[in-house]
Amino acid sequence: MPSFLFAYAARHGHITLVRWTAAWTVLGIVLNRLNVSVIAFNWNAANRYVPSWMEVWVSLTIVTIGVLVFRWIVNRMPILVEHPKYRESH
């Protein structure tokens, strides 16, 4: 349902509704991850899992590469500014 509202709001320019649906979507994702990490795992177990430094390193590397690729695309393609060649077509 929120994706339908988001598409409707984006199409018709309702910025407040876009923000609300985006916030609800993020809240749903966070609650889902909390459900998996808090409820699904057995917190009473004696052996707790702690990721090794290599797992943390790989995770940070993947996130950093994603951010750098996004920045590269935004800075080199006309995403934030309108391309002068296509002004009349929009």
C-alpha positions in Angstrom: 0.0 0.0 0.0 2.7 2.6 0.8 4.3 2.1 -2.6 1.0 2.9 -4.3 0.7 6.1 -2.2 4.2 7.0 -2.9 3.7 6.7 -6.7 0.4 8.6 -6.5 2.0 11.4 -4.4 5.1 11.6 -6.6 3.0 11.8 -9.8 0.7 14.5 -8.4 3.4 16.5 -6.6 2.2 16.0 -3.0 5.5 16.4 -1.2 4.1 15.9 2.3 2.6 12.6 1.3 5.8 11.5 -0.3 7.7 12.2 2.9 5.1 10.4 5.0 5.1 7.3 2.8 8.9 7.3 2.7 9.1 7.5 6.5 6.6 4.7 6.9 8.6 2.5 4.5 11.8 3.1 6.3 10.1 2.4 9.6 8.7 -0.9 8.3 12.2 -1.9 7.1 13.7 -1.0 10.5 11.0 -2.9 12.4 11.5 -6.0 10.1 15.2 -6.0 10.8 14.6 -5.6 14.5 12.2 -8.5 14.4 14.9 -10.7 12.8 17.7 -9.6 15.0 16.0 -9.4 18.4 13.1 -11.8 18.3 14.4 -14.5 15.9 17.8 -15.0 17.6 18.0 -16.7 20.9 19.4 -14.1 23.2 19.6 -16.6 26.1 22.3 -18.7 24.4 25.7 -18.8 26.1 27.6 -18.4 22.9 27.0 -15.0 21.3 28.1 -14.3 17.7 30.5 -11.4 17.2 31.6 -10.8 13.6 35.3 -11.0 12.9 37.2 -7.9 11.7 37.2 -9.3 8.2 33.4 -9.5 8.1 33.2 -5.9 9.3 35.8 -4.8 6.8 34.0 -6.5 3.9 30.6 -4.9 4.9 32.2 -1.4 5.2 33.9 -1.9 1.9 30.7 -2.8 0.1 28.8 0.1 1.6 31.7 2.5 0.7 31.8 1.3 -2.9 28.0 1.8 -3.1 28.2 5.3 -1.9 31.2 6.1 -4.2 29.4 4.7 -7.2 26.3 6.7 -6.4 28.3 9.9 -6.1 30.1 9.2 -9.3 26.8 8.7 -11.2 25.2 11.8 -9.7 28.3 14.0 -10.5 28.7 12.8 -14.1 25.2 12.4 -15.3 22.4 15.0 -15.4 20.5 13.8 -12.4 20.5 16.9 -10.1 20.6 19.4 -13.0 18.8 19.6 -16.3 20.9 18.8 -19.3 20.9 21.8 -21.7 20.5 19.6 -24.7 17.1 18.3 -23.5 15.5 21.4 -22.0 12.7 21.7 -24.5 11.7 18.0 -24.3 10.6 18.1 -20.7 
